[in-house]
Amino acid sequence: MAEPTPVAAPSAGGGSRTVRRALTAMVLIALGAFVVIGTVTVGVARSIAERTALAEAARSARIIGDVIFKPVMPAVIEGDREARARLDVAVGARQREGGVVRVKVWNRQGVVLYSNEPRATGLSFPLNGSVRKAIDEGASWARLSDLSEPEHITELRQGGNLVEVYVPLVLASGERLALEVYSTDARVIAARTELVRTLVPFSLLALLLLLAAQLPVSVHLLRRVSRGDAERSRLLGNALTASERERRAIARDLHDGVVQDLAGVGYALSAVRSGLPAHTAAPARDMLDRVTEVVRGAVGSLRTMMVDIYPPDLTEAGLPQAVELLAERLRREGVTVTTAVDVRATLSPDLVVAAYRSTRECVTNILKHAGARHAWIDITGDADHLLVRVADDGRGPGDALGRSGHLGLRILRDTANELGGRMSVAERTGGGTEVRTVLPVRS
């Protein structure tokens, strides 16, 4: 019997690689969180700043209406030129100091009673909803205007948008008007910029501090998990090594004990059969023939069991011979088998063991369940992957991975997953079953 194939020890760098991958994932997630939170914070800050600036613009427009327009508008409406001149001076001061661009006063009929743009005074337009609400409901309204409505034909686009504000204007006579004030959006832009500069760094700094506080704990936990995985792999390796030693001892005991004894019994029975007198009755001769055949079958079964328990040479160089021994089991049952082993890379012992066990399980399933006439065993490999393909033309896979009778396949699938590969069971083209196991080749 050959020496046992060593079980691959856990890689010393495996734990550090796991920690590095986890830390890389954490950093990428953190970067994504920074981008998302930064974007959301900018949007929220801009929205808050815009609402605040528009509310301030509405408040300023109400002050302008109460202080400047309400006292003089009755005279302006009556056509008093001096009142109109005083109003133009006051509005001009607001233009120079407060960023006011255009001012209009509307009545309920949609007529512009006053505007600091003389061309607009006296023009009539259909009332929009904001002017109507200011007159009828006394509601104030502020927005960023795109100047696309017909009433804005006299407004000058000063670059960017204008802040458009509507406030009610109730004269002493009880007449209800609407004051419309256009101003530059500089106040909105300044408020946005200030709030973004204040809120975004604070949010990102808070996230950064949270990440910094969690990072040591996360690294500690990752290292503990990595050490636990390494310890589990080491214990599994030790268990497999002990199992291989026990299997070798059982195979050696079978080979040196029962198999040798039964082989000797077979030879003795053959010698007895040959030395029988010529007049020996036929039933006695037939009985000896049957006993001899039973003993030889038992020897063959035990040798097959020894191969299953511990293959003769489970190394990369001995893999083709081990596969041929498995193929012989099929051939003895009348199955035509085609084998091909073409591995063009250096395989680690655990990959060779996995390839052999996958092939052995598939061969066992073919003998037990398939009822096949032909089978194909192909093991190929390059510098990247090892492929084990076992196919037959039997009954087909059915639910091979879900039935209790195929526990071995499920174990092989889990083993392939642990090695970073995958195993699939599918129906073969032309009928039957095809089992494919793909394993990564690590240098």
C-alpha positions in Angstrom: 0.0 0.0 0.0 1.2 3.5 -0.7 1.8 6.2 1.9 -1.1 8.4 2.7 -1.7 11.5 0.7 -1.1 14.5 2.9 -4.0 16.7 3.7 -3.4 20.3 2.7 -2.8 22.5 5.7 -4.7 25.8 6.0 -2.8 28.6 4.2 -1.1 30.9 6.6 -2.1 33.9 4.6 -5.7 32.8 4.3 -6.8 34.6 7.4 -5.1 37.8 6.5 -6.6 37.7 3.1 -10.0 37.3 4.6 -9.4 40.3 6.8 -8.1 42.4 3.9 -11.1 41.5 1.7 -13.5 42.4 4.6 -11.7 45.7 5.2 -11.8 46.5 1.5 -15.5 45.8 1.5 -16.0 48.1 4.5 -14.0 50.9 2.9 -16.0 50.6 -0.3 -19.2 50.6 1.6 -18.0 53.6 3.6 -17.1 55.4 0.4 -20.6 54.6 -1.1 -22.2 55.9 2.2 -20.1 59.1 2.0 -21.3 59.7 -1.6 -24.9 58.9 -0.8 -25.1 60.9 2.4 -23.2 63.8 0.9 -25.6 63.9 -2.1 -28.7 63.6 0.1 -27.3 66.2 2.5 -26.6 68.7 -0.4 -30.1 68.2 -1.7 -31.7 68.6 1.7 -29.5 71.7 2.5 -30.4 73.3 -0.8 -34.1 72.6 -0.2 -34.0 74.1 3.3 -32.0 77.1 2.2 -34.4 77.8 -0.7 -37.5 77.6 1.4 -35.9 79.8 4.0 -34.7 82.4 1.5 -38.1 82.4 -0.2 -39.8 82.9 3.1 -37.5 85.8 3.8 -38.2 87.3 0.4 -42.0 87.1 1.1 -41.5 88.8 4.4 -39.5 91.6 2.8 -42.2 92.0 0.1 -44.9 92.4 2.7 -42.8 95.1 4.4 -42.3 96.9 1.1 -46.1 96.7 0.5 -47.0 98.0 4.0 -44.3 100.8 4.2 -43.9 102.0 0.6 -47.0 101.1 -1.5 -50.0 101.2 0.8 -49.7 104.9 1.7 -49.3 106.2 -1.9 -51.1 103.7 -4.1 -54.5 105.5 -3.8 -52.9 108.6 -5.1 -51.1 106.7 -7.8 -54.3 105.1 -8.9 -55.9 108.5 -9.1 -53.1 109.6 -11.5 -51.1 111.8 -9.1 -47.8 112.3 -10.8 -46.0 113.5 -7.7 -47.1 110.3 -5.8 -45.9 108.2 -8.8 -42.6 110.0 -8.7 -42.1 109.4 -5.0 -43.0 105.8 -5.5 -40.5 105.4 -8.3 -37.7 106.9 -6.1 -38.5 104.5 -3.2 -38.6 101.5 -5.5 -35.4 102.7 -7.2 -33.7 102.7 -3.8 -34.9 99.2 -3.2 -33.5 98.2 -6.6 -30.1 99.6 -5.7 -29.9 98.2 -2.1 -32.2 95.2 -2.0 -31.7 93.5 -5.3 -35.3 94.3 -6.5 -35.6 93.9 -10.3 -39.3 94.5 -11.0 -42.4 95.6 -9.1 -46.0 95.3 -10.2 -49.3 96.1 -8.5 -52.3 94.2 -9.8 -56.0 94.7 -9.4 -58.8 92.1 -9.5 -59.3 92.7 -13.2 -55.8 91.7 -14.1 -54.6 95.2 -14.9 -51.1 96.3 -13.9 -51.8 99.5 -11.9 -48.1 100.2 -11.3 -44.8 98.9 -12.4 -41.3 100.3 -12.3 -41.1 99.4 -15.9 -43.3 102.1 -17.5 -44.2 99.9 -20.5 -46.0 97.4 -18.2 -48.2 100.0 -16.4 -51.7 99.7 -17.8 -51.3 96.4 -19.5 -53.9 93.7 -18.8 -53.3 89.9 -18.5 -55.3 86.9 -17.3 -54.7 86.6 -13.6 -52.6 83.6 -12.6 -53.3 81.6 -9.6 -50.8 83.3 -7.3 -52.1 86.8 -8.0 -55.7 85.6 -7.5 -54.9 84.0 -4.2 -53.1 87.1 -3.0 -56.2 89.3 -3.8 -59.0 86.9 -2.9 -57.5 85.0 0.0 -54.8 87.3 1.3 -52.2 84.5 0.8 -48.5 85.2 0.2 -46.5 83.2 -2.3 -42.8 83.0 -3.3 -41.1 81.0 -5.9 -38.2 80.9 -8.3 -39.6 82.2 -11.7 -38.5 81.0 -15.1 -40.1 84.0 -16.7 -41.9 81.9 -19.3 -45.4 83.3 -18.7 -46.8 86.0 -21.0 -47.0 88.6 -18.2 -43.2 88.5 -17.9 -42.5 90.0 -21.4 -41.2 93.2 -19.7 -38.9 91.4 -17.2 -35.2 91.4 -17.9 -33.3 88.2 -17.3 -30.3 89.2 -15.2 -28.7 85.8 -15.4 -30.1 82.9 -13.3 -33.6 82.9 -12.1 -35.6 85.6 -10.4 -37.4 85.3 -7.1 -41.0 86.0 -7.7 -43.1 87.0 -4.7 -46.9 87.8 -4.4 -48.3 89.4 -1.3 -51.7 91.0 -0.7 -52.0 94.7 -0.6 -55.2 96.1 1.1 -55.6 99.8 0.8 -57.3 102.0 3.4 -60.4 102.1 1.2 -60.7 98.4 1.4 -59.7 97.8 -2.2 -57.7 94.5 -2.4 -54.7 94.5 -4.7 -51.7 92.2 -5.2 -48.1 93.3 -5.0 -45.7 91.3 -7.2 -42.0 91.7 -6.5 -39.1 90.3 -8.6 -35.7 90.2 -7.1 -32.4 88.5 -7.9 -31.8 85.0 -6.7 -28.5 86.0 -5.0 -30.1 85.6 -1.6 -31.2 82.1 -2.4 -27.8 81.1 -3.8 -26.0 82.6 -0.8 -28.3 80.7 1.6 -27.8 77.5 -0.3 -24.0 77.9 -0.3 -23.8 78.7 3.4 -26.0 75.9 4.5 -24.3 73.3 2.3 -20.9 74.5 3.6 -22.1 74.1 7.1 -24.3 70.9 7.0 -22.4 68.7 4.5 -19.0 68.8 6.3 -20.8 68.2 9.7 -22.7 65.2 8.3 -19.6 63.6 6.6 -17.5 64.3 9.7 -20.1 62.5 11.9 -20.0 59.6 9.5 -16.3 59.5 9.5 -16.1 59.6 13.3 -18.7 56.7 13.5 -16.6 54.7 11.0 -13.4 55.4 12.9 -15.1 54.3 16.2 -16.3 51.1 14.6 -13.2 50.2 12.6 -11.1 48.8 15.5 -14.1 46.7 16.7 -14.7 45.5 13.2 -11.1 44.6 12.7 -11.0 42.7 16.0 -14.1 40.7 15.1 -12.9 40.0 11.6 -9.6 38.7 13.0 -11.4 36.5 15.6 -13.6 35.1 12.8 -10.5 34.5 10.6 -8.7 32.8 13.5 -11.8 30.7 14.1 -11.9 29.7 10.4 -8.2 28.8 10.5 -8.7 26.8 13.6 -11.6 25.0 12.1 -9.6 24.2 9.0 -6.7 23.0 11.1 -9.0 20.7 13.1 -10.6 19.5 9.9 -7.2 18.8 8.4 -6.2 16.9 11.5 -9.4 14.9 11.4 -8.9 14.0 7.8 -5.3 13.1 8.4 -6.4 10.8 11.2 -9.2 9.4 9.1 -6.7 8.6 6.2 -4.4 6.9 8.7 -7.2 4.7 10.0 -8.4 3.9 6.5 -4.9 2.9 5.5 -4.6 0.7 8.6 -8.0 -1.0 7.7 -6.9 -1.4 4.1 -3.6 -2.9 5.2 -5.3 -5.3 7.6 -7.7 -6.4 4.9 -4.9 -6.9 2.4 -2.5 -8.7 4.8 -5.2 -10.7 6.6 -8.7 -11.6 5.2 -7.8 -11.0 1.5 -4.7 -13.2 1.7 -6.5 -15.9 3.6 -9.4 -16.0 1.1 -7.0 -15.9 -1.8 -5.2 -18.9 -0.3 -8.6 -20.6 0.2 -9.3 -20.0 -3.5 -6.0 -21.5 -4.6 -6.6 -24.5 -2.3 -10.0 -25.1 -3.6 -8.7 -25.0 -7.2 -6.0 -27.5 -6.2 -8.6 -29.8 -4.5 -10.8 -29.5 -7.6 -8.0 -30.5 -9.9 -7.0 -33.5 -7.6 -10.5 -35.0 -7.4 -10.7 -38.6 -8.6 -12.2 -39.1 -12.0 -15.2 -41.0 -10.6 -16.1 -38.1 -8.2 -19.8 -37.3 -8.6 -20.8 -34.3 -10.6 -22.7 -32.6 -7.8 -19.5 -32.5 -5.7 -17.5 -31.0 -8.5 -20.2 -28.4 -9.1 -20.3 -27.6 -5.4 -16.5 -27.0 -5.4 -16.8 -24.8 -8.5 -19.5 -22.7 -6.9 -17.5 -22.3 -3.6 -14.4 -21.4 -5.6 -16.4 -18.8 -7.5 -17.9 -17.3 -4.3 -14.4 -17.1 -2.7 -13.0 -15.4 -5.8 -15.9 -12.9 -5.8 -15.4 -12.2 -2.2 -11.7 -11.5 -2.8 -12.6 -9.1 -5.7 -15.2 -7.3 -3.5 -12.7 -6.9 -0.7 -10.1 -5.5 -3.1 -12.7 -3.1 -4.5 -13.5 -2.1 -0.9 -9.8 -1.5 -0.2 -9.6 0.8 -3.2 -12.7 2.7 -1.9 -11.3 2.9 1.6 -7.8 3.9 0.5 -6.8 4.2 -3.1 -3.4 2.7 -4.1 -1.8 6.0 -5.1 -3.8 9.2 -4.6 -1.2 11.7 -5.8 -1.2 13.8 -9.0 1.0 11.3 -10.8 -1.2 8.4 -9.6 -4.5 10.0 -10.4 -4.9 8.4 -13.8 -4.3 4.9 -12.4 -6.7 5.6 -9.6 -9.3 6.7 -12.1 -8.7 3.6 -14.2 -9.3 1.4 -11.1 -12.7 3.1 -10.7 -13.5 2.6 -14.3 -12.7 -1.1 -14.0 -15.6 -1.3 -11.4 -17.9 -0.2 -14.1 -16.4 -2.4 -16.8 -16.9 -5.5 -14.6 -20.6 -4.7 -14.6 -20.7 -4.5 -18.3 -20.6 -0.7 -18.7 -18.4 0.7 -21.5 -16.2 3.4 -20.0 -14.1 6.1 -21.7 -11.5 7.8 -19.5 -9.3 10.8 -20.1 -7.0 12.5 -17.6 -5.3 15.6 -18.9 -4.1 18.0 -16.2 -1.6 20.6 -17.3 -0.9 22.2 -13.9 0.5 21.3 -10.6 -2.3 20.3 -8.3 -2.4 20.5 -4.5 -3.1 17.3 -2.6 -6.6 18.5 -1.6 -7.5 19.1 -5.2 -6.4 15.6 -6.2 -8.3 14.1 -3.3 -11.4 16.1 -4.3 -11.2 15.1 -7.9 -10.8 11.4 -7.0 -13.7 11.5 -4.4 -16.0 13.2 -6.9 -15.2 10.6 -9.5 -15.7 7.7 -7.0 -19.1 9.0 -5.8 -20.3 9.4 -9.4 -19.1 5.9 -10.3 -20.9 4.5 -7.2 -24.1 6.3 -8.3 -23.8 4.9 -11.8 -23.5 1.4 -10.5 -26.4 1.8 -8.0 -28.9 4.0 -9.8 -28.2 4.7 -13.5 -28.6 1.4 -15.3 -26.2 2.8 -17.9 -24.5 1.1 -20.8 -21.9 3.8 -21.4 -20.0 6.2 -19.1 -17.4 8.9 -19.6 -14.8 10.1 -17.1 -12.9 13.3 -18.0 -10.5 15.1 -15.7 -8.9 18.2 -17.3 -7.1 21.1 -15.8 -5.1 24.2 -16.6 -3.4 26.9 -14.6 -6.8 28.3 -13.5 -9.3 25.5 -13.1 -9.7 21.7 -12.6 -12.7 20.2 -14.3 -14.0 16.7 -13.3 -16.8 15.5 -15.6 -18.5 12.2 -15.2 -21.4 11.3 -17.5 -23.5 8.3 -18.3 -26.4 7.4 -20.7 -28.6 5.9 -17.9 -31.9 7.0 -16.4 -31.1 10.7 -15.8 -30.5 12.8 -12.7 -34.0 13.5 -11.4 -33.6 15.4 -8.2 -30.2 14.1 -7.5 -29.2 16.7 -5.0 -32.5 16.7 -3.1 -33.0 13.0 -2.4 -31.7 11.3 0.7 -30.2 8.6 -1.3 -27.7 11.1 -2.8 -26.2 12.4 0.4 -22.7 11.8 -1.1 -23.4 14.3 -4.0 -24.5 16.9 -1.5 -21.3 16.4 0.5 -19.3 16.7 -2.7 -21.1 19.9 -3.5 -20.3 21.4 -0.1 -16.7 20.3 -0.4 -16.4 22.0 -3.8 -17.9 25.2 -2.3 -15.5 25.2 0.5 -12.6 24.9 -2.0 -14.0 27.9 -3.9 -15.5 25.9 -6.7 -18.9 24.5 -7.7 -20.6 21.3 -8.6 -23.6 20.8 -10.9 -25.8 17.8 -11.8 -27.7 18.0 -15.0 -29.2 15.9 -17.7 -26.7 14.8 -20.3 -27.4 15.8 -24.0 -28.6 12.5 -25.5 -30.0 11.2 -22.2 -28.5 10.2 -18.9 -26.7 12.3 -16.2 -23.7 14.6 -16.3 -21.9 15.7 -13.1 -19.5 18.6 -13.5 -17.2 19.7 -10.7 -15.1 22.8 -11.3 -12.4 23.7 -8.7 -9.9 26.6 -8.8 -6.2 25.8 -9.1 -4.2 27.8 -6.6 -0.5 28.2 -7.0 
